Amino acid sequence: MTARISAGILLFRRASGGLEVLLGHPGGPFFAGRDLGHWSIPKGEVAVGEDLYVEARREFEEETGHAPPAPPAAIPIHLGSIVQKGGKVVHAWALEGDLDPAAAVSNTFSMRWPPLVGAITAFPEIDRVAWYAPDEARRRIKAAQAPFLDRLEEALGAL
């Protein structure tokens, strides 16, 4: 069995209060009442042989409704990869930019809800995005993705 692979973009900005990162909350009924430890970088699955960075950019746009910044305005910072609890490998890049959370619109997925008896209903893949300072982002993001925050801070400190 091959591992599932995802790629995503961690958008960051330097606000008056310091560094902030953009995280997305998963949509759908399973996550409606869940918050801390469930947020994620905007990301999506990548097929074998696809360019990870190209797919990370595409997934960011699908999940936020906005194209990520491109060079020369934003130079990608490769944050490496992590392995989530279920075995999915996630590759990430950080880009400096801005996005109004109120203007973000995600693509959707469909499922029967409630299971077995409900109607097929469309749900957004990400139901909202928000900016967080790194400490708050660590409380909200999936634990396995927290190293991306550490790597971003380390990379920015080295610049």
MARBA-3410 file (N, C-alpha, C, O; in Angstrom, 1 decimal):
159
0.8,-1.2,0.0,0.0,0.0,0.0,0.9,1.2,0.0,1.8,1.4,0.8 ~ 0.6,2.2,-0.9,1.4,3.4,-0.9,0.8,4.5,0.0,-0.4,4.5,0.2 ~ 1.7,5.3,0.5,1.2,6.3,1.4,0.5,7.4,0.6,0.9,7.7,-0.5 ~ -0.5,8.0,1.2,-1.2,9.1,0.6,-0.3,10.3,0.8,0.4,10.5,1.8 ~ -0.3,11.2,-0.2,0.6,12.4,-0.2,-0.3,13.6,-0.4,-1.1,13.6,-1.3
0.0,14.6,0.4,-0.7,15.9,0.2,0.4,17.0,0.2,1.5,16.8,0.6 ~ 0.0,18.1,-0.4,0.9,19.3,-0.5,0.1,20.5,-0.2,-1.1,20.6,-0.6 ~ 0.7,21.5,0.5,0.0,22.7,0.8,0.9,23.9,1.0,2.1,23.8,1.0 ~ 0.2,25.0,1.2,0.8,26.3,1.4,0.5,26.9,2.8,-0.7,26.9,3.1 ~ 1.5,27.3,3.5,1.3,28.0,4.8,1.5,29.5,4.5,2.7,29.9,4.4
0.5,30.2,4.3,0.6,31.6,4.0,0.9,32.4,5.4,0.3,32.0,6.4 ~ 1.8,33.3,5.3,2.2,34.1,6.5,2.2,35.6,6.2,2.4,35.9,5.0 ~ 2.1,36.4,7.2,2.2,37.8,7.0,2.9,38.3,8.3,2.9,37.7,9.4 ~ 3.5,39.5,8.1,4.1,40.2,9.3,3.2,41.3,9.6,3.3,42.4,9.0 ~ 2.4,41.1,10.7,1.5,42.1,11.1,2.1,43.0,12.2,3.3,42.7,12.6
1.5,44.1,12.6,2.0,45.0,13.6,2.3,44.2,14.9,3.2,44.6,15.6 ~ 1.5,43.2,15.2,1.7,42.4,16.4,2.8,41.3,16.2,3.0,40.6,17.2 ~ 3.3,41.1,15.0,4.3,40.1,14.8,3.8,39.1,13.7,2.9,39.5,12.9 ~ 4.4,38.0,13.6,4.1,37.0,12.6,2.7,36.4,12.8,2.3,36.2,13.9 ~ 2.0,36.2,11.7,0.7,35.5,11.7,0.7,34.5,10.5,1.3,34.7,9.5
0.0,33.4,10.8,-0.2,32.4,9.7,-1.6,32.1,9.5,-2.5,32.3,10.4 ~ -1.9,31.7,8.2,-3.3,31.5,7.8,-3.6,30.0,7.9,-2.9,29.2,7.3 ~ -4.6,29.6,8.7,-5.0,28.2,8.9,-6.5,28.1,8.4,-7.2,29.0,8.5 ~ -6.8,26.8,8.0,-8.2,26.5,7.6,-8.8,25.5,8.5,-8.2,24.6,9.0 ~ -10.1,25.7,8.8,-10.9,24.8,9.6,-11.6,23.8,8.6,-12.3,24.3,7.7
-11.5,22.5,8.8,-12.2,21.6,7.9,-13.7,21.7,8.0,-14.3,21.9,9.0 ~ -14.3,21.6,6.8,-15.8,21.7,6.7,-16.4,20.4,6.9,-15.7,19.4,7.1 ~ -17.7,20.4,6.8,-18.5,19.2,7.0,-19.0,18.9,8.4,-18.5,19.5,9.3 ~ -19.9,18.0,8.5,-20.5,17.8,9.8,-19.6,17.2,10.9,-19.9,17.4,12.1 ~ -18.6,16.4,10.5,-17.8,15.8,11.5,-16.9,16.8,12.3,-16.6,16.5,13.4
-16.6,17.9,11.7,-15.8,18.9,12.3,-16.5,20.1,12.8,-15.9,21.1,13.3 ~ -17.8,20.2,12.7,-18.6,21.3,13.0,-18.4,21.8,14.5,-18.4,23.0,14.8 ~ -18.3,20.9,15.4,-18.1,21.2,16.8,-16.7,21.0,17.3,-16.5,21.1,18.5 ~ -15.8,20.9,16.4,-14.4,20.6,16.8,-13.5,21.8,16.4,-13.7,22.4,15.4 ~ -12.6,22.2,17.3,-11.8,23.4,17.0,-10.3,23.1,17.3,-9.6,22.8,16.4
-9.9,23.2,18.5,-8.5,23.0,18.9,-8.0,21.7,18.4,-8.6,20.7,18.6 ~ -6.8,21.7,17.7,-6.2,20.5,17.2,-6.8,20.0,15.9,-6.4,18.9,15.5 ~ -7.6,20.7,15.3,-8.3,20.3,14.0,-8.0,21.2,12.8,-8.3,20.8,11.7 ~ -7.4,22.3,13.0,-7.1,23.2,11.9,-6.0,22.7,11.1,-5.2,21.9,11.6 ~ -5.8,23.2,9.9,-4.7,22.7,9.0,-4.2,23.8,8.1,-4.9,24.8,7.9
-3.1,23.6,7.4,-2.7,24.4,6.3,-3.6,24.1,5.2,-4.0,22.9,5.0 ~ -3.9,25.0,4.3,-4.7,24.6,3.1,-3.8,23.7,2.2,-2.7,24.0,1.8 ~ -4.4,22.5,2.0,-3.6,21.4,1.3,-4.6,20.4,0.7,-5.8,20.5,0.9 ~ -4.0,19.6,-0.1,-4.8,18.5,-0.8,-4.0,17.4,-1.3,-2.7,17.5,-1.4 ~ -4.6,16.3,-1.6,-3.9,15.1,-2.1,-3.3,15.3,-3.5,-3.8,16.1,-4.3
-2.1,14.7,-3.7,-1.4,14.8,-4.9,-1.2,13.4,-5.4,-0.9,12.4,-4.7 ~ -1.4,13.2,-6.8,-1.2,11.9,-7.4,0.3,11.7,-7.6,1.1,12.6,-7.7 ~ 0.7,10.4,-7.7,2.0,10.1,-8.0,2.5,10.7,-9.3,1.8,10.7,-10.3 ~ 3.7,11.3,-9.2,4.3,11.9,-10.4,3.9,13.4,-10.6,4.5,14.1,-11.4 ~ 3.0,13.9,-9.8,2.6,15.4,-9.9,3.7,16.2,-9.2,4.3,15.8,-8.2
3.9,17.4,-9.7,4.8,18.3,-9.1,4.2,18.8,-7.7,3.1,19.5,-7.8 ~ 4.9,18.6,-6.6,4.3,18.9,-5.3,4.0,20.4,-5.1,2.9,20.7,-4.6 ~ 4.9,21.2,-5.5,4.7,22.7,-5.3,3.6,23.2,-6.2,2.8,24.0,-5.7 ~ 3.5,22.7,-7.4,2.4,23.2,-8.3,1.1,22.7,-7.7,0.1,23.5,-7.8 ~ 1.0,21.5,-7.2,-0.2,21.0,-6.6,-0.5,21.7,-5.3,-1.7,22.0,-5.0
0.5,22.1,-4.6,0.2,22.9,-3.3,-0.4,24.2,-3.7,-1.4,24.6,-3.0 ~ 0.1,24.8,-4.7,-0.5,26.1,-5.1,-2.0,25.9,-5.6,-2.8,26.7,-5.2 ~ -2.2,24.9,-6.4,-3.6,24.6,-6.9,-4.5,24.3,-5.7,-5.6,24.9,-5.7 ~ -4.1,23.5,-4.8,-4.9,23.2,-3.6,-5.2,24.4,-2.8,-6.3,24.6,-2.3 ~ -4.2,25.3,-2.6,-4.5,26.5,-1.8,-5.6,27.3,-2.5,-6.5,27.8,-1.8
-5.5,27.5,-3.8,-6.5,28.2,-4.5,-7.9,27.6,-4.4,-8.9,28.3,-4.2 ~ -8.0,26.3,-4.5,-9.2,25.6,-4.4,-9.9,25.7,-3.0,-11.1,25.9,-2.9 ~ -9.0,25.7,-2.0,-9.5,25.8,-0.6,-9.8,27.2,-0.1,-10.4,27.3,0.9 ~ -9.2,28.2,-0.7,-9.4,29.6,-0.3,-10.1,30.4,-1.3,-10.7,31.5,-0.9 ~ -10.1,30.0,-2.5,-10.7,30.8,-3.6,-9.8,31.9,-4.1,-10.2,32.8,-4.9
-8.5,31.9,-3.6,-7.5,32.9,-4.0,-6.2,32.3,-4.4,-5.8,31.3,-3.8 ~ -5.7,32.7,-5.5,-4.4,32.2,-5.9,-3.3,32.7,-4.9,-3.4,33.8,-4.4 ~ -2.4,31.8,-4.6,-1.3,32.2,-3.6,-0.4,33.2,-4.3,-0.3,33.2,-5.6 ~ 0.3,34.0,-3.6,1.2,35.0,-4.2,2.3,34.2,-4.9,2.7,33.1,-4.6 ~ 2.8,34.8,-6.0,3.9,34.2,-6.8,5.1,35.1,-6.9,5.0,36.3,-6.6
6.3,34.5,-7.2,7.5,35.3,-7.3,7.3,36.3,-8.4,6.5,36.0,-9.4 ~ 7.9,37.5,-8.4,8.9,37.8,-7.3,8.2,38.4,-6.1,9.0,38.6,-5.1 ~ 6.9,38.5,-6.0,6.3,39.1,-4.8,6.5,38.2,-3.6,6.6,38.7,-2.5 ~ 6.5,36.9,-3.8,6.7,35.9,-2.7,7.6,34.8,-3.2,7.4,34.2,-4.2 ~ 8.6,34.6,-2.4,9.6,33.5,-2.6,9.2,32.3,-1.7,9.1,32.5,-0.5
9.0,31.1,-2.3,8.6,30.0,-1.5,9.7,29.5,-0.6,10.9,29.5,-0.9 ~ 9.3,29.2,0.6,10.2,28.6,1.6,9.7,27.2,1.8,8.6,26.9,2.3 ~ 10.6,26.2,1.4,10.2,24.8,1.6,10.3,24.4,3.0,11.3,24.6,3.7 ~ 9.2,23.9,3.6,9.1,23.6,5.0,9.3,22.1,5.2,9.1,21.6,6.3 ~ 9.6,21.3,4.1,9.8,19.9,4.3,8.5,19.1,4.3,7.4,19.6,3.8
8.5,18.0,5.0,7.3,17.2,5.1,7.1,16.6,6.5,8.1,16.6,7.3 ~ 5.9,16.2,6.8,5.6,15.5,8.1,4.7,14.3,7.7,4.2,14.2,6.6 ~ 4.6,13.5,8.7,3.7,12.3,8.5,2.6,12.5,9.6,2.8,12.5,10.8 ~ 1.3,12.5,9.1,0.2,12.6,10.0,-0.1,11.3,10.6,0.4,10.2,10.2 ~ -1.0,11.3,11.7,-1.4,10.1,12.4,-1.8,9.0,11.5,-1.5,7.8,11.8
-2.6,9.3,10.5,-3.1,8.2,9.6,-2.1,7.7,8.6,-2.5,6.9,7.8 ~ -0.9,8.3,8.6,0.1,7.9,7.6,0.3,8.8,6.4,1.2,8.6,5.6 ~ -0.6,9.8,6.3,-0.5,10.7,5.1,0.7,11.5,5.3,1.0,12.1,6.3 ~ 1.5,11.6,4.2,2.7,12.5,4.1,2.3,13.8,3.6,1.6,13.9,2.5 ~ 2.6,14.9,4.3,2.2,16.3,3.9,3.5,17.1,3.7,4.3,17.2,4.5
3.6,17.6,2.5,4.7,18.5,2.1,4.2,19.9,2.1,3.0,20.2,1.7 ~ 5.0,20.9,2.6,4.5,22.3,2.7,5.5,23.3,2.3,6.7,23.1,2.4 ~ 5.0,24.4,1.8,5.8,25.6,1.5,5.2,26.8,2.1,3.9,26.8,2.2 ~ 6.0,27.7,2.6,5.5,29.0,3.2,5.6,30.1,2.1,6.6,30.1,1.4 ~ 4.6,30.9,2.1,4.6,32.1,1.2,4.2,33.3,2.0,3.2,33.2,2.7
4.8,34.4,1.8,4.4,35.6,2.4,3.3,36.3,1.6,3.5,36.5,0.4 ~ 2.2,36.7,2.2,1.1,37.3,1.5,0.0,37.7,2.5,0.2,37.6,3.7 ~ -1.1,38.1,1.9,-2.2,38.5,2.7,-3.5,37.9,2.1,-3.5,37.7,0.9 ~ -4.5,37.7,2.8,-5.8,37.2,2.4,-6.8,37.7,3.4,-6.6,37.5,4.6 ~ -7.9,38.2,2.9,-9.0,38.6,3.8,-9.9,37.3,4.1,-10.5,36.8,3.2
-9.9,36.8,5.3,-10.6,35.6,5.7,-12.1,35.7,5.3,-12.7,34.6,4.9 ~ -12.7,36.9,5.3,-14.1,37.0,4.9,-14.3,36.8,3.5,-15.4,36.5,3.0 ~ -13.3,36.9,2.7,-13.4,36.7,1.2,-13.0,35.3,0.7,-13.1,35.1,-0.5 ~ -12.6,34.5,1.7,-12.2,33.1,1.3,-13.4,32.2,1.0,-14.4,32.2,1.8 ~ -13.4,31.5,-0.1,-14.5,30.6,-0.4,-13.8,29.2,-0.9,-13.0,29.2,-1.8
-14.2,28.2,-0.2,-13.6,26.9,-0.5,-14.4,26.1,-1.6,-15.6,26.3,-1.7 ~ -13.8,25.1,-2.2,-14.5,24.2,-3.0,-15.3,23.3,-2.1,-15.2,23.4,-0.9 ~ -16.1,22.4,-2.7,-17.0,21.6,-1.8,-16.8,20.1,-2.1,-16.2,19.7,-3.1 ~ -17.3,19.3,-1.2,-17.4,17.8,-1.4,-18.8,17.5,-1.1,-19.5,18.2,-0.3 ~ -19.3,16.3,-1.6,-20.7,15.9,-1.3,-20.6,14.5,-0.5,-19.8,13.7,-0.7
-21.6,14.4,0.4,-21.8,13.2,1.2,-23.2,13.1,1.7,-23.9,14.1,1.7 ~ -23.6,11.9,2.0,-24.9,11.7,2.5,-24.9,12.0,4.0,-24.1,11.5,4.8 ~ -25.8,13.0,4.4,-25.9,13.4,5.8,-27.3,13.6,6.2,-28.0,14.3,5.5 ~ -27.7,13.0,7.3,-27.0,12.0,8.2,-26.8,10.7,7.4,-27.5,10.4,6.4 ~ -25.8,10.0,7.8,-25.4,8.7,7.1,-26.6,7.8,7.0,-27.4,7.7,7.9
-26.7,7.1,5.9,-27.7,6.1,5.5,-29.1,6.7,5.3,-29.8,6.2,4.4 ~ -29.5,7.7,6.0,-30.9,8.2,5.9,-31.0,9.6,5.3,-32.1,10.0,4.8 ~ -29.9,10.3,5.3,-30.0,11.7,4.8,-29.9,11.9,3.3,-29.7,10.9,2.6 ~ -29.9,13.1,2.9,-29.8,13.5,1.5,-28.3,13.7,1.2,-27.5,14.0,2.1 ~ -28.0,13.6,0.0,-26.6,14.0,-0.5,-26.5,15.5,-0.4,-27.3,16.3,-0.9
-25.6,15.9,0.4,-25.4,17.4,0.7,-24.0,17.8,0.4,-23.0,17.0,0.6 ~ -23.8,19.0,-0.1,-22.5,19.6,-0.4,-22.0,20.4,0.9,-22.8,21.1,1.5 ~ -20.8,20.2,1.2,-20.1,20.9,2.3,-18.8,21.5,1.8,-18.2,20.9,0.9 ~ -18.4,22.6,2.3,-17.1,23.2,1.9,-16.0,22.3,2.5,-16.1,21.8,3.6 ~ -14.9,22.2,1.7,-13.7,21.5,2.3,-13.1,22.2,3.5,-12.7,21.6,4.4
-13.1,23.5,3.4,-12.7,24.4,4.5,-13.8,25.3,4.8,-14.3,26.1,3.9 ~ -14.4,25.3,6.0,-15.5,26.2,6.2,-15.1,27.6,6.7,-16.0,28.5,6.7 ~ -13.9,27.8,7.1,-13.4,29.2,7.4,-11.9,29.1,7.5,-11.3,28.1,7.7 ~ -11.3,30.3,7.3,-9.9,30.5,7.5,-9.7,31.6,8.4,-10.5,32.5,8.5 ~ -8.5,31.7,9.1,-8.3,32.7,10.1,-6.8,32.9,10.2,-6.0,31.9,10.0
-6.4,34.1,10.6,-5.0,34.4,10.9,-4.7,34.2,12.4,-5.5,34.6,13.2 ~ -3.6,33.6,12.7,-3.2,33.3,14.1,-1.7,33.6,14.3,-0.9,33.3,13.4 ~ -1.4,34.1,15.4,0.0,34.2,15.9,0.5,32.8,16.1,-0.3,31.9,16.4 ~ 1.8,32.5,16.0,2.3,31.2,16.1,1.9,30.4,17.3,1.5,29.2,17.2 ~ 1.9,31.0,18.5,1.5,30.3,19.7,0.0,29.8,19.6,-0.3,28.7,20.0
-0.9,30.7,19.2,-2.3,30.3,19.0,-2.5,29.3,17.9,-3.3,28.4,18.0 ~ -1.7,29.5,16.8,-1.7,28.5,15.7,-1.4,27.1,16.2,-2.0,26.1,15.8 ~ -0.4,27.0,17.1,0.0,25.7,17.6,-1.1,25.0,18.4,-1.2,23.8,18.4 ~ -2.0,25.8,19.0,-3.1,25.2,19.8,-4.2,24.7,18.8,-4.9,23.8,19.1 ~ -4.3,25.4,17.7,-5.4,25.0,16.7,-5.0,24.0,15.7,-5.9,23.2,15.3
-3.8,24.0,15.2,-3.4,23.1,14.1,-3.3,21.7,14.6,-3.0,21.4,15.7 ~ -3.5,20.8,13.6,-3.2,19.3,13.9,-1.8,19.2,14.5,-0.9,19.8,14.0 ~ -1.7,18.4,15.5,-0.4,18.3,16.2,0.7,17.9,15.2,1.9,18.4,15.3 ~ 0.5,17.0,14.3,1.5,16.6,13.3,2.0,17.7,12.4,3.1,17.6,11.9 ~ 1.1,18.7,12.2,1.5,19.8,11.3,2.2,21.0,12.1,2.8,21.9,11.4
2.3,20.9,13.4,2.9,22.0,14.2,4.4,22.2,13.8,4.9,23.3,13.9 ~ 5.2,21.1,13.4,6.5,21.4,13.0,6.7,22.4,11.8,7.7,23.0,11.7 ~ 5.6,22.5,11.0,5.7,23.5,9.9,5.8,24.9,10.5,6.5,25.8,9.9 ~ 5.1,25.2,11.6,5.2,26.5,12.3,6.6,26.7,12.8,7.2,27.8,12.6 ~ 7.2,25.7,13.4,8.6,25.8,13.9,9.5,26.1,12.8,10.4,26.9,12.9
9.4,25.3,11.7,10.3,25.5,10.6,10.2,26.9,9.9,11.2,27.4,9.5 ~ 9.0,27.4,9.9,8.8,28.7,9.3,9.5,29.7,10.2,10.2,30.6,9.7 ~ 9.3,29.7,11.5,9.9,30.7,12.4,11.4,30.5,12.3,12.2,31.5,12.3 ~ 11.9,29.3,12.2,13.4,29.1,12.1,13.9,29.7,10.8,14.9,30.4,10.7 ~ 13.2,29.5,9.7,13.6,30.0,8.4,13.6,31.5,8.4,14.5,32.2,7.8
12.5,32.1,8.9,12.4,33.6,9.0,13.5,34.2,9.9,14.0,35.3,9.6 ~ 13.9,33.5,10.9,14.9,34.0,11.8,16.3,34.0,11.1,17.2,34.7,11.5 ~ 16.4,33.1,10.2,17.7,32.9,9.5,17.8,33.9,8.3,18.9,34.1,7.8 ~ 16.7,34.6,8.0,16.8,35.6,6.8,17.3,36.9,7.2,17.4,37.8,6.4
END
